[in-house]
Amino acid sequence: MPDLGALLPGLPIATGLVGVAVALMTYAGIIALLPGERRANRRLKLIAVTPTTASGRGGGVNRRDQVAKTLSEIEAKAKGATKVTLELKIARAGLDWSKRTYWTFAGGSGFVVGFILFLMTDSPFAALGGVFFGSLGLPPLLLRRLRLRRVAKFNKELPNAVDVVVRGIKTGIPVGDCFRMVSREAEEPLRSEFRTIVETQALGLSLGEAVSRLHERVPTAEVNFFSIVINIQQQSGGNLSEALNNLSRVLRDRAKMRGKIQAMSMEAKASASIIAALPFGVAGITTLTSPDYISLLWTTDAGKIALVGSAIWMTLGILVIKKMIAFEI
């Protein structure tokens, strides 16, 4: 019986890439069913509940009703904007690419990865798997990496921008002028985002609608808090400087808590890194000391199947550990 590995030398690599993609989709489906996700959705629903008990003065009841109505409208807009297009993903990453530029980059990266794998394995199956991974896997990973980096910078500078707006309002400067000061003096990406808010207001939109669109480009809890405060003040009135001052304190406390969680989870992250690197370290040492013993993994069909299965289960284990040490604040 002919050796399947000799006939299809690149089949395990292509199968491994497809297996990793299937494992990622399975992981995404499992995460959606976790209790934490359901609790988050339940909290969002409780926010929009309108109080039915009337206590105190009538004006207080009316204001509570207005605030609850505003929160309900904000949640309805958020639910209606769940569809994330490719243009929105590119904007969240801070790139000025068009769809054509993105797909050109995706096609180029797929060609490069496939060509490199073909040179390494001399197999069209491995090259096809490389083209699939390079064109449909690497560009989304790049956008996600850039988006996370941009969001981290934005959240770091947002409390300072809120303090600038608070000091401007207390000195009698209009809110729009405070936003213009932030759009000129803040660091990127805060400067460009606030400039977009100012330009959107110039086109005729209200401040609340402009800030709501900011949450579409930077979908974080901090920006959502900022949008809620602005919208409630615009529709229900109130002391905006005091509300923004409280928001600034909350944002800074969240940043401190995030730093504490990161410090406390470093041990788990180190353990995950060691567990992930251990198989590769053992394989490297065994290759140097007993090459004939470990070569059975890639010279026999059973060894190749074991490698593919190990890669899939190891990927799932790393993703589960990553989810366990990822805390939402």
C-alpha positions as a LaTeX table, in Angstrom:
\begin{tabular}{lrrr}
\hline
Residue & $x$ (\AA) & $y$ (\AA) & $z$ (\AA) \\
\hline
Met1 & 0.00 & 0.00 & 0.00 \\
Pro2 & 1.54 & 3.37 & $-0.96$ \\
Asp3 & 2.50 & 5.82 & 1.76 \\
Leu4 & $-0.06$ & 8.61 & 1.94 \\
Gly5 & 2.53 & 11.00 & 3.36 \\
Ala6 & 4.77 & 10.49 & 0.31 \\
Leu7 & 1.91 & 11.21 & $-2.07$ \\
Leu8 & 0.57 & 14.25 & $-0.25$ \\
Pro9 & 3.47 & 15.82 & 1.67 \\
Gly10 & 1.69 & 19.09 & 2.32 \\
Leu11 & $-1.68$ & 17.68 & 3.31 \\
Pro12 & $-1.05$ & 17.78 & 7.13 \\
Ile13 & $-0.12$ & 21.48 & 6.98 \\
Ala14 & $-3.22$ & 22.41 & 5.02 \\
Thr15 & $-5.34$ & 20.20 & 7.28 \\
Gly16 & $-3.80$ & 21.85 & 10.33 \\
Leu17 & $-4.64$ & 25.35 & 9.08 \\
Val18 & $-8.23$ & 24.34 & 8.34 \\
Gly19 & $-8.42$ & 22.62 & 11.74 \\
Val20 & $-7.25$ & 25.74 & 13.53 \\
Ala21 & $-9.91$ & 27.78 & 11.70 \\
Val22 & $-12.61$ & 25.27 & 12.75 \\
Ala23 & $-11.32$ & 25.37 & 16.34 \\
Leu24 & $-11.54$ & 29.18 & 16.39 \\
Met25 & $-15.15$ & 29.10 & 15.16 \\
Thr26 & $-16.01$ & 26.44 & 17.77 \\
Tyr27 & $-14.40$ & 28.57 & 20.48 \\
Ala28 & $-16.44$ & 31.62 & 19.40 \\
Gly29 & $-19.64$ & 29.57 & 19.63 \\
Ile30 & $-18.74$ & 28.27 & 23.10 \\
Ile31 & $-17.91$ & 31.76 & 24.41 \\
Ala32 & $-21.32$ & 33.06 & 23.32 \\
Leu33 & $-22.97$ & 30.47 & 25.60 \\
Leu34 & $-20.94$ & 31.26 & 28.73 \\
Pro35 & $-22.78$ & 32.67 & 31.78 \\
Gly36 & $-20.73$ & 35.87 & 31.70 \\
Glu37 & $-22.08$ & 36.85 & 28.31 \\
Arg38 & $-25.65$ & 36.16 & 29.40 \\
Arg39 & $-25.15$ & 38.21 & 32.56 \\
Ala40 & $-23.84$ & 41.13 & 30.51 \\
Asn41 & $-26.90$ & 41.03 & 28.24 \\
Arg42 & $-29.16$ & 40.83 & 31.29 \\
Arg43 & $-27.52$ & 43.94 & 32.80 \\
Leu44 & $-28.08$ & 45.85 & 29.57 \\
Lys45 & $-31.75$ & 44.92 & 29.66 \\
Leu46 & $-32.09$ & 46.01 & 33.31 \\
Ile47 & $-30.66$ & 49.43 & 32.48 \\
Ala48 & $-33.57$ & 50.19 & 30.20 \\
Val49 & $-36.28$ & 49.27 & 32.72 \\
Thr50 & $-38.52$ & 52.27 & 33.39 \\
Pro51 & $-39.35$ & 52.74 & 37.09 \\
Thr52 & $-43.03$ & 52.27 & 37.79 \\
Thr53 & $-43.16$ & 53.35 & 41.44 \\
Ala54 & $-43.72$ & 57.02 & 42.05 \\
Ser55 & $-42.06$ & 58.42 & 45.14 \\
Gly56 & $-41.12$ & 61.92 & 46.13 \\
Arg57 & $-42.04$ & 65.05 & 44.20 \\
Gly58 & $-43.60$ & 64.87 & 40.78 \\
Gly59 & $-40.63$ & 66.61 & 39.16 \\
Gly60 & $-38.29$ & 63.89 & 40.42 \\
Val61 & $-40.52$ & 61.20 & 38.94 \\
Asn62 & $-40.59$ & 63.00 & 35.59 \\
Arg63 & $-36.81$ & 63.28 & 35.54 \\
Arg64 & $-36.41$ & 59.58 & 36.30 \\
Asp65 & $-38.80$ & 58.82 & 33.48 \\
Gln66 & $-36.82$ & 61.04 & 31.11 \\
Val67 & $-33.53$ & 59.41 & 32.10 \\
Ala68 & $-34.99$ & 55.92 & 31.70 \\
Lys69 & $-36.43$ & 56.88 & 28.31 \\
Thr70 & $-33.06$ & 58.22 & 27.20 \\
Leu71 & $-31.32$ & 55.03 & 28.27 \\
Ser72 & $-33.91$ & 52.98 & 26.39 \\
Glu73 & $-33.33$ & 55.00 & 23.23 \\
Ile74 & $-29.55$ & 54.61 & 23.53 \\
Glu75 & $-29.91$ & 50.84 & 23.97 \\
Ala76 & $-32.25$ & 50.64 & 20.98 \\
Lys77 & $-29.73$ & 52.51 & 18.84 \\
Ala78 & $-26.95$ & 50.20 & 20.03 \\
Lys79 & $-28.99$ & 47.13 & 19.12 \\
Gly80 & $-29.77$ & 48.57 & 15.71 \\
Ala81 & $-26.07$ & 49.19 & 15.04 \\
Thr82 & $-24.86$ & 45.66 & 15.78 \\
Lys83 & $-23.91$ & 45.00 & 12.15 \\
Val84 & $-20.24$ & 45.81 & 11.73 \\
Thr85 & $-19.26$ & 46.44 & 8.13 \\
Leu86 & $-15.78$ & 46.18 & 6.68 \\
Glu87 & $-15.53$ & 49.97 & 6.44 \\
Leu88 & $-16.35$ & 50.28 & 10.15 \\
Lys89 & $-13.72$ & 47.67 & 11.06 \\
Ile90 & $-11.12$ & 49.61 & 9.08 \\
Ala91 & $-12.16$ & 52.87 & 10.76 \\
Arg92 & $-11.95$ & 51.28 & 14.21 \\
Ala93 & $-8.40$ & 50.22 & 13.40 \\
Gly94 & $-7.50$ & 53.83 & 12.60 \\
Leu95 & $-6.69$ & 53.16 & 8.94 \\
Asp96 & $-7.79$ & 55.24 & 5.97 \\
Trp97 & $-7.98$ & 52.26 & 3.64 \\
Ser98 & $-10.76$ & 51.67 & 1.16 \\
Lys99 & $-12.34$ & 48.27 & 0.56 \\
Arg100 & $-10.24$ & 47.87 & $-2.57$ \\
Thr101 & $-7.05$ & 48.59 & $-0.63$ \\
Tyr102 & $-8.02$ & 46.07 & 2.04 \\
Trp103 & $-8.74$ & 43.28 & $-0.41$ \\
Thr104 & $-5.56$ & 44.10 & $-2.32$ \\
Phe105 & $-3.59$ & 43.72 & 0.90 \\
Ala106 & $-5.46$ & 40.48 & 1.69 \\
Gly107 & $-4.71$ & 39.04 & $-1.73$ \\
Gly108 & $-1.05$ & 40.04 & $-1.50$ \\
Ser109 & $-0.61$ & 38.52 & 1.96 \\
Gly110 & $-2.32$ & 35.32 & 0.85 \\
Phe111 & $-0.03$ & 35.06 & $-2.17$ \\
Val112 & 3.09 & 35.64 & $-0.05$ \\
Val113 & 2.13 & 33.07 & 2.61 \\
Gly114 & 1.13 & 30.50 & 0.00 \\
Phe115 & 4.33 & 31.03 & $-1.98$ \\
Ile116 & 6.50 & 30.63 & 1.14 \\
Leu117 & 4.73 & 27.41 & 2.14 \\
Phe118 & 5.06 & 26.08 & $-1.40$ \\
Leu119 & 8.81 & 26.72 & $-1.34$ \\
Met120 & 9.10 & 25.02 & 2.07 \\
Thr121 & 6.94 & 21.95 & 1.34 \\
Asp122 & 6.77 & 21.76 & $-2.48$ \\
Ser123 & 3.08 & 20.88 & $-2.08$ \\
Pro124 & 0.12 & 22.62 & $-3.75$ \\
Phe125 & $-2.12$ & 21.65 & $-0.83$ \\
Ala126 & 0.09 & 23.48 & 1.66 \\
Ala127 & 0.21 & 26.47 & $-0.70$ \\
Leu128 & $-3.60$ & 26.47 & $-0.94$ \\
Gly129 & $-3.91$ & 26.38 & 2.84 \\
Gly130 & $-1.41$ & 29.25 & 3.09 \\
Val131 & $-3.38$ & 31.32 & 0.58 \\
Phe132 & $-6.58$ & 30.69 & 2.55 \\
Phe133 & $-4.99$ & 31.64 & 5.88 \\
Gly134 & $-3.04$ & 34.62 & 4.51 \\
Ser135 & $-5.98$ & 36.20 & 2.71 \\
Leu136 & $-8.82$ & 35.48 & 5.17 \\
Gly137 & $-6.97$ & 35.07 & 8.48 \\
Leu138 & $-4.10$ & 37.54 & 8.67 \\
Pro139 & $-5.94$ & 40.77 & 7.65 \\
Pro140 & $-8.68$ & 40.40 & 10.33 \\
Leu141 & $-5.99$ & 39.65 & 12.92 \\
Leu142 & $-4.13$ & 42.80 & 11.85 \\
Leu143 & $-7.28$ & 44.93 & 12.12 \\
Arg144 & $-8.02$ & 43.50 & 15.56 \\
Arg145 & $-4.47$ & 44.19 & 16.75 \\
Leu146 & $-4.59$ & 47.79 & 15.53 \\
Arg147 & $-8.06$ & 48.30 & 17.00 \\
Leu148 & $-7.04$ & 47.07 & 20.46 \\
Arg149 & $-3.95$ & 49.28 & 20.43 \\
Arg150 & $-5.99$ & 52.30 & 19.34 \\
Val151 & $-8.69$ & 51.65 & 21.96 \\
Ala152 & $-6.05$ & 51.41 & 24.70 \\
Lys153 & $-4.60$ & 54.79 & 23.71 \\
Phe154 & $-8.07$ & 56.33 & 23.50 \\
Asn155 & $-9.14$ & 55.10 & 26.95 \\
Lys156 & $-5.88$ & 56.35 & 28.43 \\
Glu157 & $-6.42$ & 59.91 & 27.17 \\
Leu158 & $-10.21$ & 60.14 & 27.57 \\
Pro159 & $-10.21$ & 61.16 & 31.29 \\
Asn160 & $-7.84$ & 64.05 & 30.50 \\
Ala161 & $-10.15$ & 65.21 & 27.71 \\
Val162 & $-13.15$ & 65.02 & 30.03 \\
Asp163 & $-11.26$ & 67.13 & 32.60 \\
Val164 & $-10.55$ & 69.75 & 29.91 \\
Val165 & $-14.26$ & 69.91 & 29.07 \\
Val166 & $-15.19$ & 70.18 & 32.77 \\
Arg167 & $-12.77$ & 73.06 & 33.39 \\
Gly168 & $-13.97$ & 74.82 & 30.26 \\
Ile169 & $-17.63$ & 74.56 & 31.27 \\
Lys170 & $-16.88$ & 75.83 & 34.78 \\
Thr171 & $-15.16$ & 78.90 & 33.32 \\
Gly172 & $-18.13$ & 79.65 & 31.06 \\
Ile173 & $-16.85$ & 78.25 & 27.74 \\
Pro174 & $-19.56$ & 76.55 & 25.61 \\
Val175 & $-19.43$ & 72.80 & 25.28 \\
Gly176 & $-18.78$ & 72.97 & 21.55 \\
Asp177 & $-15.72$ & 75.18 & 22.08 \\
Cys178 & $-14.44$ & 72.75 & 24.73 \\
Phe179 & $-14.67$ & 69.94 & 22.21 \\
Arg180 & $-12.75$ & 72.07 & 19.71 \\
Met181 & $-9.98$ & 72.61 & 22.24 \\
Val182 & $-9.71$ & 68.86 & 22.73 \\
Ser183 & $-9.68$ & 68.30 & 18.96 \\
Arg184 & $-6.68$ & 70.67 & 18.67 \\
Glu185 & $-4.61$ & 69.83 & 21.75 \\
Ala186 & $-5.27$ & 66.17 & 22.66 \\
Glu187 & $-3.13$ & 63.21 & 21.67 \\
Glu188 & $-4.04$ & 60.79 & 18.91 \\
Pro189 & $-6.41$ & 59.03 & 18.44 \\
Leu190 & $-8.47$ & 61.29 & 20.73 \\
Arg191 & $-7.71$ & 64.37 & 18.65 \\
Ser192 & $-9.00$ & 62.91 & 15.38 \\
Glu193 & $-12.13$ & 61.46 & 16.99 \\
Phe194 & $-13.10$ & 64.74 & 18.67 \\
Arg195 & $-12.37$ & 66.53 & 15.40 \\
Thr196 & $-14.87$ & 64.19 & 13.77 \\
Ile197 & $-17.42$ & 65.11 & 16.44 \\
Val198 & $-16.91$ & 68.83 & 15.78 \\
Glu199 & $-17.19$ & 68.33 & 12.01 \\
Thr200 & $-20.33$ & 66.24 & 12.47 \\
Gln201 & $-21.91$ & 69.03 & 14.52 \\
Ala202 & $-21.05$ & 71.49 & 11.77 \\
Leu203 & $-23.13$ & 69.37 & 9.38 \\
Gly204 & $-26.22$ & 69.87 & 11.55 \\
Leu205 & $-26.24$ & 66.96 & 13.99 \\
Ser206 & $-26.72$ & 67.54 & 17.68 \\
Leu207 & $-23.95$ & 66.94 & 20.20 \\
Gly208 & $-25.66$ & 63.81 & 21.54 \\
Glu209 & $-25.96$ & 62.24 & 18.09 \\
Ala210 & $-22.35$ & 63.10 & 17.26 \\
Val211 & $-21.09$ & 61.49 & 20.47 \\
Ser212 & $-23.28$ & 58.44 & 19.84 \\
Arg213 & $-21.50$ & 57.99 & 16.52 \\
Leu214 & $-18.22$ & 58.13 & 18.42 \\
His215 & $-19.27$ & 54.95 & 20.22 \\
Glu216 & $-19.72$ & 53.24 & 16.84 \\
Arg217 & $-16.09$ & 53.97 & 15.93 \\
Val218 & $-14.68$ & 53.28 & 19.41 \\
Pro219 & $-16.95$ & 50.61 & 20.96 \\
Thr220 & $-15.78$ & 50.65 & 24.56 \\
Ala221 & $-17.58$ & 50.96 & 27.89 \\
Glu222 & $-15.80$ & 54.24 & 28.64 \\
Val223 & $-17.06$ & 55.85 & 25.43 \\
Asn224 & $-20.52$ & 54.44 & 26.11 \\
Phe225 & $-20.55$ & 56.12 & 29.55 \\
Phe226 & $-19.46$ & 59.38 & 27.96 \\
Ser227 & $-22.19$ & 59.11 & 25.33 \\
Ile228 & $-24.87$ & 58.37 & 27.93 \\
Val229 & $-23.88$ & 61.38 & 30.07 \\
Ile230 & $-23.95$ & 63.74 & 27.08 \\
Asn231 & $-27.27$ & 62.39 & 25.77 \\
Ile232 & $-28.98$ & 62.57 & 29.16 \\
Gln233 & $-27.80$ & 66.15 & 29.66 \\
Gln234 & $-28.94$ & 67.14 & 26.17 \\
Gln235 & $-32.42$ & 65.63 & 26.56 \\
Ser236 & $-33.11$ & 65.92 & 30.29 \\
Gly237 & $-30.92$ & 68.80 & 31.41 \\
Gly238 & $-28.78$ & 68.92 & 34.52 \\
Asn239 & $-25.34$ & 70.00 & 35.65 \\
Leu240 & $-23.08$ & 68.75 & 32.87 \\
Ser241 & $-19.83$ & 69.78 & 34.57 \\
Glu242 & $-20.68$ & 67.81 & 37.71 \\
Ala243 & $-21.74$ & 64.75 & 35.69 \\
Leu244 & $-18.57$ & 64.83 & 33.60 \\
Asn245 & $-16.46$ & 65.35 & 36.72 \\
Asn246 & $-17.98$ & 62.21 & 38.25 \\
Leu247 & $-17.44$ & 60.40 & 34.95 \\
Ser248 & $-13.76$ & 61.38 & 34.93 \\
Arg249 & $-13.33$ & 59.96 & 38.42 \\
Val250 & $-15.08$ & 56.73 & 37.38 \\
Leu251 & $-12.87$ & 56.38 & 34.30 \\
Arg252 & $-9.70$ & 56.83 & 36.35 \\
Asp253 & $-10.91$ & 54.29 & 38.93 \\
Arg254 & $-11.61$ & 51.83 & 36.13 \\
Ala255 & $-8.10$ & 52.34 & 34.78 \\
Lys256 & $-6.64$ & 51.68 & 38.25 \\
Met257 & $-8.75$ & 48.54 & 38.63 \\
Arg258 & $-7.67$ & 47.35 & 35.19 \\
Gly259 & $-4.03$ & 47.79 & 36.20 \\
Lys260 & $-4.57$ & 45.82 & 39.42 \\
Ile261 & $-6.26$ & 42.99 & 37.53 \\
Gln262 & $-3.43$ & 42.91 & 35.02 \\
Ala263 & $-0.88$ & 42.69 & 37.82 \\
Met264 & $-2.81$ & 39.94 & 39.63 \\
Ser265 & $-3.27$ & 37.88 & 36.46 \\
Met266 & 0.41 & 37.94 & 35.48 \\
Glu267 & 0.98 & 34.61 & 37.23 \\
Ala268 & $-1.77$ & 32.94 & 35.21 \\
Lys269 & $-0.42$ & 34.50 & 32.01 \\
Ala270 & 3.07 & 33.24 & 32.79 \\
Ser271 & 1.68 & 29.75 & 33.43 \\
Ala272 & $-0.18$ & 29.83 & 30.11 \\
Ser273 & 2.98 & 30.93 & 28.30 \\
Ile274 & 5.01 & 28.12 & 29.88 \\
Ile275 & 2.34 & 25.53 & 29.04 \\
Ala276 & 2.15 & 26.76 & 25.46 \\
Ala277 & 5.94 & 26.76 & 25.01 \\
Leu278 & 6.57 & 23.43 & 26.72 \\
Pro279 & 5.70 & 21.13 & 23.76 \\
Phe280 & 7.89 & 23.13 & 21.39 \\
Gly281 & 10.77 & 23.14 & 23.87 \\
Val282 & 10.53 & 19.39 & 24.45 \\
Ala283 & 10.29 & 18.76 & 20.69 \\
Gly284 & 13.39 & 20.90 & 20.07 \\
Ile285 & 15.46 & 19.16 & 22.75 \\
Thr286 & 14.32 & 15.73 & 21.55 \\
Thr287 & 15.22 & 16.65 & 17.96 \\
Leu288 & 18.76 & 17.50 & 19.07 \\
Thr289 & 19.23 & 14.44 & 21.28 \\
Ser290 & 17.15 & 11.72 & 19.51 \\
Pro291 & 16.25 & 12.82 & 15.97 \\
Asp292 & 15.33 & 9.30 & 14.81 \\
Tyr293 & 12.90 & 8.90 & 17.70 \\
Ile294 & 10.92 & 12.12 & 17.12 \\
Ser295 & 11.07 & 11.98 & 13.32 \\
Leu296 & 8.24 & 9.43 & 13.43 \\
Leu297 & 5.86 & 12.36 & 14.01 \\
Trp298 & 6.34 & 13.69 & 10.47 \\
Thr299 & 7.42 & 10.59 & 8.61 \\
Thr300 & 4.43 & 8.38 & 9.41 \\
Asp301 & 0.71 & 8.89 & 8.84 \\
Ala302 & $-0.13$ & 8.27 & 12.51 \\
Gly303 & 2.43 & 10.86 & 13.60 \\
Lys304 & 1.05 & 13.46 & 11.21 \\
Ile305 & $-2.49$ & 12.88 & 12.45 \\
Ala306 & $-1.23$ & 13.19 & 16.05 \\
Leu307 & 0.46 & 16.49 & 15.21 \\
Val308 & $-2.73$ & 17.92 & 13.68 \\
Gly309 & $-4.88$ & 16.79 & 16.61 \\
Ser310 & $-2.38$ & 18.12 & 19.14 \\
Ala311 & $-2.31$ & 21.50 & 17.38 \\
Ile312 & $-6.11$ & 21.75 & 17.47 \\
Trp313 & $-6.45$ & 20.81 & 21.15 \\
Met314 & $-3.53$ & 22.99 & 22.15 \\
Thr315 & $-5.11$ & 25.95 & 20.38 \\
Leu316 & $-8.40$ & 25.36 & 22.19 \\
Gly317 & $-6.60$ & 25.08 & 25.53 \\
Ile318 & $-4.71$ & 28.34 & 25.03 \\
Leu319 & $-7.92$ & 30.16 & 24.03 \\
Val320 & $-9.76$ & 28.81 & 27.08 \\
Ile321 & $-6.94$ & 29.90 & 29.41 \\
Lys322 & $-6.95$ & 33.32 & 27.78 \\
Lys323 & $-10.69$ & 33.62 & 28.39 \\
Met324 & $-10.31$ & 32.57 & 32.01 \\
Ile325 & $-7.81$ & 35.35 & 32.77 \\
Ala326 & $-9.67$ & 38.03 & 30.79 \\
Phe327 & $-11.76$ & 40.02 & 33.29 \\
Glu328 & $-14.39$ & 42.53 & 32.27 \\
Ile329 & $-14.57$ & 45.71 & 34.36 \\
\hline
\end{tabular}
